[in-house]
Amino acid sequence: MPPRTRKAGSAAKPKRGRSTKKRSTIPSPVTRIPPEILGEIFLWSLPPVSEAPVREDFDIDESPWVLTHVCSRWRAAAASTPALWSLIVIDFRFYDHPLAAVKLQIQRSRALKVHFFGSHKNDAAPQIQMFQCLSEHSARWEELRLILTEDLLPLLPALRDRMPLLRKLGIYWEDGSEKDDADSDDSEEESEESEESVDCFETTVSLVDVSLGCSRVSSFDLPRHLTSYRASASWDIHRQILSQASELVVAVIYVADVVEWTETELDDSEIIDLPQLQCLYVSDVEILAHLRMPVLEQITMNIQESLICRIEDLPALHRFLAHSSDTVRRLCLQGLPQKTVAEAILKAYPLLEELAFIFDDGEDNVYETASAVINALVVWDEQGDFPRMTRIDLAFHGELFLAVRAYMKMIASRFYMHRSALRSVTLCIGKATQDPEYDCLKEWETELDELQDAGLDFTLVNGTNDVLAPMVRWLCRQKWA
């Protein structure tokens, strides 16, 4: 049979149109994702809490709100994912929040993680209205981070016995320190008279993690079953809380009023027992004289006495070192201790496994002092000390970048010593602490490559605004969602 021929002038039948029509009926892979999986994916789009304070207005183009404006399917999936709406961040220091949007978010959520930052500079009425709206659902709170003002403080008593799920609490004071100088004398007198106690959290049965920073509050009543406690407060408040928190595992004790601390006549016989405490930060080594911690494993000491050269001149620290060497395995020295003091502290812990230094700038001969402390750890023979040391971290500000030379020399000596256990190093260099044209590690580039090739895990954080951020494990900072 002869082949068929197309008649002259007849148009070719479009084959592509037919295939295109077939393809248009094929559903997109995205449309076949189950709603519950789509909801899990949406959770990864949520901005972190740390970004909330830098916003200037409520933004509907941010997650989770933006997810409801893509298509009807996404809107339904987002609206039916309660975890997507559980985090509520309200910051009146920068902008007002639409109450209707917060109510809708509460309606779509189950458990709530509330971050409420009040401000004395802005109108108190919408802040009170917003907090009262949130308080109506306090039975669903799992986390609460609150910056108080004088107008918000009277609202707290109504929360008593209404927070059965609350596990984590952060409560701070927005103290109005930026008021006009003309009012400063009056405000100081008022603050002394207006000190109040907070007892609404005492009966919160699930609360285990607390962070405090309220200068106007003279007394806190908290549950006895706390496991984590972080506070910047007077010693009286610390003593009140610690003496009843025998189940603590983590404690950050920062004495806010240094003058009060140094002038207070403390009873040396008063000892607070913390039988389960494993991780401790102290802003002053004198605090150690009043604590008994038989299973302590990690301690960060802020050595403020930078001019003291003898450990005997720090009696509280000297006594503490004598009975803590059997348990402590992780040590961090913050501040700028003299070489002899640092050596005495290190000598007390021959079985250290992790060590860190957080050097502060601001003292004379800061570079020489820091280098001397670091050089004290250099291994000059194959045996060396601290045979179990697996990690050494360093963070610094100011002109201390010059001490990197001593630090790298010390790291190399400890890594290559006989049977070295050193495996991890973190170096944090603060922003604007050096000439941008000077690379403090350039001269060590070859040696650093060799160390990494040999198995050393070296982490460099250079030019960071917050030099302490990578050292969070040493400072025991509270972590939020």
C-alpha positions in Angstrom: 0.0 0.0 0.0 1.4 3.4 -1.0 2.2 5.7 1.8 -0.4 8.4 2.6 0.4 11.8 1.5 -0.9 15.1 3.0 -3.0 17.1 0.6 -1.5 20.4 -0.4 -2.6 23.3 1.8 -3.9 21.1 4.6 -2.6 22.1 8.0 -0.5 19.7 10.1 -2.5 18.4 13.1 -0.9 19.8 16.2 0.4 16.9 18.3 1.8 19.1 21.0 -1.6 20.5 21.9 -2.8 17.0 22.8 0.2 16.2 24.9 0.0 19.5 26.7 -3.6 18.8 27.5 -2.7 15.5 29.0 0.1 17.0 31.1 -2.2 19.7 32.5 -4.3 17.0 34.1 -1.3 15.5 36.0 -1.3 16.9 39.6 1.8 18.7 40.9 3.8 16.6 43.5 3.2 19.5 46.0 -0.6 19.0 45.8 -0.2 15.4 46.7 1.6 16.1 50.0 -0.7 15.1 52.9 -1.9 18.1 55.0 -0.2 16.8 58.1 3.2 16.6 56.3 2.7 20.0 54.8 2.1 21.3 58.3 5.4 19.9 59.5 7.2 21.6 56.6 5.5 24.9 57.5 7.0 24.7 61.0 10.5 25.1 59.6 9.4 28.5 58.2 8.8 30.1 61.6 11.2 32.9 62.4 13.2 32.4 65.7 12.3 34.3 68.8 15.6 36.2 68.7 14.4 38.1 65.6 11.3 39.4 67.2 12.8 42.5 68.9 14.3 43.8 65.7 10.9 44.1 63.9 9.3 47.5 63.6 5.7 46.4 63.0 3.4 43.5 62.8 4.1 41.8 59.5 1.5 39.7 57.8 4.1 38.6 55.2 5.9 36.6 57.8 5.2 33.0 58.8 2.8 31.7 59.8 0.5 34.4 58.5 1.9 34.5 55.0 1.1 30.7 54.6 -2.6 31.4 54.7 -2.4 33.7 51.6 -0.9 31.3 49.1 -3.8 29.1 48.2 -6.9 27.6 49.8 -5.1 24.2 50.4 -2.1 25.9 52.2 -4.5 28.0 54.2 -6.4 25.0 55.4 -3.2 23.1 56.2 -1.7 26.1 58.1 -4.9 26.8 60.0 -5.2 23.1 61.1 -1.6 22.9 62.4 -1.9 24.1 66.1 1.9 24.0 66.6 2.3 26.6 63.9 0.4 29.2 66.0 1.6 28.3 69.5 4.5 30.8 69.6 3.2 34.3 70.4 5.7 37.1 70.5 4.5 40.6 71.5 6.9 43.4 71.9 5.4 46.8 72.9 8.8 48.4 73.1 8.8 48.8 69.3 5.2 48.6 68.1 1.5 47.9 69.0 0.0 44.6 68.1 -3.5 44.0 66.6 -5.6 42.3 69.3 -7.7 40.6 66.7 -4.7 38.8 65.2 -3.6 37.6 68.6 -7.1 36.2 69.3 -7.1 34.4 66.0 -3.7 32.9 66.7 -4.9 31.7 70.2 -7.9 30.2 68.5 -5.8 28.2 66.1 -3.3 26.9 68.7 -3.4 24.5 71.6 -0.4 24.9 73.9 1.0 28.4 74.0 4.5 29.8 74.3 4.1 33.5 75.2 6.8 36.1 74.9 5.4 39.4 76.2 7.7 42.5 76.3 6.1 45.5 78.0 7.3 49.1 77.8 6.9 52.0 80.2 7.4 54.4 77.3 4.2 53.5 75.4 0.5 53.6 76.4 -0.2 51.1 79.1 -3.9 50.5 78.2 -3.3 48.3 75.1 -0.6 46.4 77.0 -2.9 45.7 79.9 -5.7 44.7 77.5 -3.4 42.3 75.5 -2.0 40.7 78.7 -5.4 40.2 80.1 -6.5 38.5 76.8 -3.5 36.2 77.0 -4.2 35.5 80.7 -7.6 34.1 79.9 -5.8 31.2 78.3 -3.0 30.8 80.9 -4.1 27.2 81.4 -2.5 26.5 78.0 0.8 28.3 78.7 3.9 26.1 78.4 6.5 28.9 78.3 6.3 32.5 79.5 8.9 35.2 79.0 7.8 38.5 80.4 9.3 42.0 80.7 7.3 43.7 83.4 6.4 47.3 83.9 4.7 49.0 86.9 1.4 48.7 85.1 1.7 45.0 84.4 2.9 43.9 87.8 -0.5 44.2 89.5 -1.9 41.7 86.9 0.3 38.8 88.1 -1.6 37.7 91.3 -4.7 36.8 89.2 -2.5 34.1 87.5 -2.1 32.0 90.7 -3.2 28.4 90.3 -4.0 29.0 86.6 -0.9 27.7 84.9 -0.8 23.9 85.2 1.3 23.3 82.1 3.9 26.1 82.5 7.4 24.5 82.4 9.7 27.5 81.6 9.5 31.0 83.0 11.6 34.1 82.3 10.6 37.3 84.1 12.4 40.6 83.9 11.9 44.2 84.8 11.7 47.1 82.3 12.8 49.5 84.9 12.4 52.9 83.2 16.0 53.8 83.7 15.8 56.1 80.6 13.5 58.6 82.3 14.4 62.2 82.5 17.2 63.1 84.9 14.9 65.5 86.7 12.8 62.6 87.8 15.7 60.3 88.8 15.7 61.2 92.5 12.0 60.8 92.8 12.0 57.5 90.9 14.7 56.1 93.2 12.6 56.9 96.3 9.5 55.4 94.7 11.4 52.2 93.6 12.6 51.6 97.2 9.0 52.0 98.5 7.3 50.0 95.6 9.3 46.8 96.0 6.8 43.9 95.9 6.8 40.2 96.1 5.7 37.8 93.4 4.1 34.6 94.6 1.8 33.6 91.8 4.2 31.0 90.4 4.7 29.1 93.7 1.9 26.6 93.0 2.8 26.0 89.3 3.2 22.2 89.4 5.0 21.8 86.1 7.5 24.7 86.4 11.1 23.5 86.4 13.1 26.2 84.5 13.2 29.8 85.8 15.2 32.9 84.8 14.8 36.1 86.8 16.0 39.7 86.4 13.7 42.0 88.4 15.3 44.8 90.4 12.0 46.1 91.7 10.8 42.8 93.1 12.0 42.1 96.7 10.8 38.5 97.0 10.0 35.6 94.7 8.1 32.5 95.8 8.8 29.6 93.4 8.2 25.8 93.4 10.7 23.7 95.3 11.0 21.2 92.4 13.0 23.6 90.1 15.8 21.9 88.1 17.2 25.1 86.4 17.6 28.5 87.9 19.2 31.6 86.4 18.9 35.0 88.1 20.5 38.4 88.3 19.3 39.5 91.7 20.3 40.5 95.2 22.0 37.9 97.4 18.9 37.9 99.6 16.7 36.7 96.7 19.3 34.1 95.6 19.5 32.8 99.2 15.7 32.7 99.5 15.2 30.6 96.3 18.3 28.4 96.5 17.7 27.3 100.1 14.4 25.8 99.0 15.5 24.4 95.6 17.2 21.2 96.5 16.5 19.5 93.1 18.5 22.1 91.1 20.7 20.7 88.3 21.7 24.0 86.7 22.2 27.4 88.4 23.4 30.8 87.3 24.0 33.1 90.3 24.6 36.7 89.3 24.7 39.2 92.2 23.2 42.3 90.6 24.3 44.9 93.2 28.0 44.6 93.6 28.2 47.3 96.2 25.5 45.6 98.3 27.3 42.3 97.9 30.7 43.6 99.0 29.2 45.6 102.0 26.9 42.9 103.2 28.2 41.0 106.3 27.6 37.4 105.3 27.4 34.6 107.8 30.2 32.2 106.9 28.5 29.4 108.7 25.4 29.7 106.4 25.7 26.9 103.8 23.1 26.1 101.2 22.9 22.4 100.2 22.4 21.7 96.5 22.8 17.9 96.4 22.0 17.5 92.7 23.6 20.6 91.2 25.8 19.7 88.2 26.4 23.0 86.3 27.1 26.3 88.0 27.9 29.9 87.0 28.9 32.5 89.6 29.5 36.2 89.1 31.7 36.3 92.2 33.8 33.6 93.7 32.7 34.7 97.2 29.4 33.0 96.5 31.2 29.6 96.6 31.7 30.0 100.3 28.0 29.5 100.9 27.2 26.5 98.7 27.7 22.8 99.1 27.6 20.9 95.8 28.8 17.3 96.2 28.2 16.2 92.5 29.2 19.4 90.7 30.6 18.7 87.2 30.9 22.0 85.5 31.6 25.5 86.8 32.2 28.9 85.3 33.8 31.4 87.6 33.9 35.2 86.9 37.2 36.2 88.4 36.7 39.9 89.1 39.7 40.4 91.3 42.2 40.9 88.4 44.9 42.4 90.6 45.1 39.6 93.1 48.1 37.4 92.6 47.7 34.8 95.4 44.9 32.2 95.6 45.2 32.6 99.4 43.8 36.1 99.0 40.6 34.6 97.7 39.7 32.5 100.7 36.2 31.4 99.5 37.7 30.1 96.2 40.7 28.6 98.0 38.4 26.5 100.3 36.2 25.5 97.4 39.1 24.2 95.4 40.1 22.0 98.3 36.9 19.9 98.2 35.7 20.0 94.6 38.5 18.4 92.7 37.0 14.9 92.7 33.9 15.9 90.8 34.5 18.9 88.5 35.3 17.9 84.9 34.5 21.1 83.0 35.9 24.5 84.0 35.5 28.0 82.5 37.4 31.1 83.8 35.8 34.4 82.9 37.3 37.9 83.5 41.1 38.3 83.6 42.7 36.4 86.4 46.4 36.6 87.1 48.6 33.7 85.9 49.3 32.6 89.5 45.6 32.5 90.4 44.7 30.6 87.1 47.5 28.1 87.7 46.3 27.4 91.3 42.7 26.8 90.0 43.9 24.5 87.3 46.2 22.6 89.6 43.2 21.8 91.8 41.5 19.9 88.8 44.1 17.5 87.4 41.3 15.4 85.8 39.7 18.2 83.8 38.1 17.1 80.5 37.0 20.5 79.1 38.4 24.0 79.7 37.4 27.5 78.5 38.6 31.1 78.9 36.4 34.1 78.4 38.8 37.1 78.7 37.4 40.6 79.3 39.1 43.7 78.0 39.4 46.9 80.1 42.4 46.2 82.4 46.0 47.4 82.1 48.4 44.9 80.5 45.5 42.9 79.3 47.5 41.2 76.5 50.4 40.3 78.7 48.1 38.9 81.4 46.0 36.8 79.0 49.1 35.5 77.2 50.7 34.5 80.5 47.6 32.5 81.5 47.6 30.7 78.1 51.3 30.0 78.2 50.9 28.3 81.5 49.1 25.5 79.7 51.8 25.0 77.0 53.2 21.4 77.2 57.0 21.4 77.1 57.6 17.7 77.2 55.8 14.6 75.8 53.9 13.7 79.0 52.1 17.0 79.9 49.3 17.5 82.4 45.5 17.1 82.0 45.7 13.8 80.1 41.9 13.7 79.8 41.5 17.1 78.3 39.3 16.8 75.2 38.3 20.4 74.6 39.7 23.9 75.0 37.7 27.0 74.1 38.6 30.7 74.0 36.6 33.9 73.6 37.9 37.5 73.9 37.3 41.1 73.2 39.5 44.2 72.6 43.1 43.9 71.8 43.3 40.4 73.0 43.5 39.1 69.4 47.2 39.3 69.8 47.0 36.5 72.3 45.9 34.1 69.5 49.6 33.4 68.9 50.0 32.1 72.4 46.7 30.2 72.1 47.6 28.4 68.9 51.0 27.5 70.3 49.4 26.1 73.4 46.8 24.1 71.3 49.5 22.6 69.1 51.6 21.6 72.0 48.7 19.9 73.8 47.4 18.1 70.6 50.8 16.6 69.8 51.7 15.5 73.3 51.9 11.8 74.1 48.5 10.1 74.3 46.7 13.5 73.9 42.9 13.4 74.3 42.4 16.8 72.8 39.9 16.7 69.9 37.9 19.9 69.8 38.7 23.6 69.9 36.5 26.8 69.6 38.0 30.2 69.1 35.6 33.2 69.3 37.0 36.7 68.2 34.8 39.7 68.9 33.7 42.1 66.2 36.0 45.1 65.6 38.7 43.8 68.0 41.4 43.9 65.3 42.6 45.7 62.2 40.4 44.3 59.4 43.5 44.1 57.2 45.3 41.9 59.8 44.5 38.2 59.9 45.6 36.9 63.3 45.5 33.3 62.1 47.3 33.8 58.8 50.7 33.0 60.2 49.2 29.8 61.6 47.4 28.8 58.5 49.8 25.9 57.6 49.9 24.6 61.2 46.1 24.9 61.5 45.6 22.8 58.3 48.0 20.2 59.7 46.1 20.1 63.0 42.8 19.6 61.2 44.2 17.0 58.9 45.4 15.1 62.0 41.9 15.1 63.4 41.5 18.3 65.5 37.9 19.7 65.2 38.7 23.5 65.0 35.8 26.0 65.0 36.5 29.7 64.4 33.9 32.3 65.1 35.4 35.6 63.8 33.9 39.1 63.9 30.8 38.2 65.9 28.8 41.0 67.6 28.2 38.8 70.7 31.4 37.0 71.4 29.7 35.1 74.2 27.0 33.6 72.0 29.2 30.6 70.9 30.0 30.0 74.6 26.4 29.5 75.6 27.2 26.0 76.9 29.6 27.6 79.5 27.3 30.4 80.5 24.3 28.1 81.0 22.0 30.5 79.1 18.3 29.8 78.9 17.2 28.5 75.5 13.8 29.5 74.1 11.8 28.2 71.1 
